[in-house]
C-alpha cells in the first residue's frame, strides 16, 4: 500500500488495516535511491505476507522501534530471509531481541493476559545490534534518524524520515494520532521518561505521522505531537490507546 513517494505500508494487523497477521503492528518499507529499510517486523506469523507486499524489494536495514513481540517477533524470520540485512534497535531492547528474553520484553505478561496465544514464542534474533540516539542512515536521497524515546518501553526508538520537501515520523508505540499514547502496567513503562520523549518529539516539524497501530496522518502531522505535549503541560496524561 503506497503511502508517500518513499513509504509503503507492507504489514498491518487487527489494530490497523488487516493486511497481514492479526498480531502484527504496522510494518513500513522506506525506499531510497540506493537502499531501503523496514520499520518494525510484526509478530512473526505474517512474515510471508509482509514480503509479498514488498514488490520484490530486498531491505538493507530492519529498524525496530522496540522489543514488544508485535513489533520485533518477526525480526528473526526476516533476518533469515534476507541474511545481509542489518537489524537495529535501541539499547537495551537490542540485547533482549538478540537473546529472545521474553521476560524483559514483557511477553510473559502479555501472553498470560491473552494478548498472544499460549503457544506463541519469541524467536531470538542474534543479528540485532544497537542503534544510537541521533544515528543517521542514508538510503540515497532519503535519510532516517534514530530518536531515543523511552517511556512506553526501555529502548523505544522513533525514526525521522527526511526527504526533499518532506519529513515523516515513524513513532512506534510512543505517540498516535490525536496525541494518544500507550501506557501499560509493565516493568519498563515509565511516565517521567515518556513525558520527556513526547516533549522532544513535539519540537519536530513533520508532515506525516506513521505510528505502530491505528490511523495514519499524511499531512499536518505535527499537531498530533503538540496535542500530547500540551496535555502534559497541564499536568495531565494524554489519552492511552490501551
N, C-alpha and C positions, 0 to 999 in steps of 0.2 A: 504494500500500500504506500504509494508515493505521498509524502507529506510536504516536502520542500525540494528544491533543486538538489540538495545534498543529503537528505534524510528520508529513509524508508522505514515504515513500521513492518517488521518481519515476524513478530511474535506478540501475542496478547491473549490473556486467559479470560476467566469468568468475570473478573473485576475490570474488564476492559471491553475488547471487541471480538472475543471468541475466535481469533484467528488460529490459535494453536491449543495446547492442552489447557484445561480449566485452571490448573495451578500456576500457570505462567504469569509473570509480570509482563509489562510492555518490553519488548526487545527491539532495539533500533539499529539500523545499519547506516553508518555515516560514510559517504563516498567522497574521496578527494581525487585529484588528478593522478597521484602515484600510488595511493594506498587507501584502504578502507578499514573501518573499525566497527565492531559490535559493541553496543552499550547494553550490558546485562545479558544473562544467558537463559532465563527461565528456570523452571524446576527440574528439567531433565527429560520428562516424558515427551515433550514436544520438539525435541531436537531435530528430528527428520523434517517436521513441518516447517520449522524455522529455516532450515537450509533450503527447503523447497520454495520459500518466498524470496530468496536472495538473488534469483535470476542468474545463478552461476558465479556470483561474486565469491572470492576467496578472501576472508578477512585477515589482515595483518595483525590486528590487535583485538583483544576482548577486554573491555574496560568494565569492571564490576563496581556498582555503586556501594554495595555492602554484602555481608555474608549470609543474609537470610536465604533460606532454601529456594523461595520462589524467584530470587534474583541470581543466585550463584549455583544452584543444584545442577544446572546443565553445563557448567564450565568443564567438567572432566570429559563429558561426551563430546563436546565441541572441540576440545583440545586434541582428542584422539582423531577426530575427523580431519582437522587441519593442524598437523604436527608443527608447522612453522609459525603458528600464531602465538603471539605473546599475550599472556594472561596477567592482568594487573589489577590490584585492589589496594585500597588504603589500609595501612597498618593500624591495628593488629589483625584486621579481618583477613589479610592475605595469608597469614600463618594458619588461621582457623580453616580457611578454604583449602589450603595446601594439605593439611593433615586430616581434613574431614571431622573436625571437632564439633560434634553435634550439640554438646552442652554449651559451648561458648557462642554458637550461632543460635542458641535457644530452640533448636529443633525438637529437643525432648519435650519442652513445654508446649510447643505448637502441636506436636503430634498427640500428646496426651489430651489436649483441648479439642481435638477433632479437626484441626485445620488441614492436616495431612493424614492420609490413610495409615493404618497401623504398620503396614509393611514398607512404607516409604523410608528409604535410606539415602543419606547424603554421601555421594562418592567423593573421596579425596581427589583434589586436583593438584598434584605436586608441581605443576608448571606455574602455579600462582606466585607472583612476586609483588613486592611493594611498589606503589607509585607515590611520589612525594607531593605534598601540597605545592601547587604552583607549577608542577611539571607540565611541559607542553609537548604535544605530539603533532608533528607536521605531516598531514596526509597529502600535501600538494595543493596549494590554493585554499586550503581549509586547515585550521588548527583546532585541537581540543586541549583545553587547560583544566587540570585537576584542581578542585577546590575542596579542601577538607571541611566537612560539615557534620561533625559528630552531634549526637543528640538522639536521633531515632535509634542509632546503634553505634557502637565504637567502630571507628574506621570508615564511617559513612563518607562517601566522596561524591560530589556533583561534578559534572563536566560541562565546561562552557565552550560551545562551538562558535568559532569566529571565522566568518567568511566575508568576502567583499560585500558590504552593504547589508549584512545580516548577522545577527547574534542570537543564539538559542541556548537554553539551559536544560540539560538532562539532569533532573532533580531527584531521581530515585524515589525514596520514600520520605524525603526531607520536607518537601512542600508540594502542594497540589493546587489545582485551580480553585479560585475563591479564597486563597490564603489558608487552606486547610493543611493540617499536619497529620502525623501518625504517631500518637502516644500509646505505648504498650507497657504493660506491667512485666518488664523483662530486666535482667540484671544490668544491661548497658544502655537503657533508655534514660537519658539524663537531661532534666529540664534546663538547668543553667547553660549547659553546653548547647542545647537545642536553641535557646533564645539567642545566644551569640551567633550561631550559624545562620539563623533567619535574618538577623540584623545585617550580617555580612552580605548575604545574597541580595537584600533589598537595595544595596548600593550599586548593583549591576544594572546596566542598560541592556535589556534583552527584548528581542522581538517575539520569540516563541518560547513556550514552556512545554517540555516533554517530560512529564512525570512517569513514575513507575507503574501507575494504575490510573483508571478513571479517565476523565476528559483531558483533551489536549488543547492548548491555546496556540494559535498560529500567528496572532497579531496582538500588539499592545500588551505583551505578557508581563511587563514589569509590574502592572497593577496587582497581580496575584501575590507578588513578593512583598509589595508595600502594604497590602492588607494585613498580612501576617505580622509584619513589623509594627504597624500601628496598633494592633490589638495588644501586642506585648508592651508597647509604650504606655498603655493604660493600666498595666499591671495584671492583665488577664492572659489566658491561654487561648490560642486560636482553636477553632473547631477541629476535632480529630475525626479522621475517616474511619477509625476503628473503635 
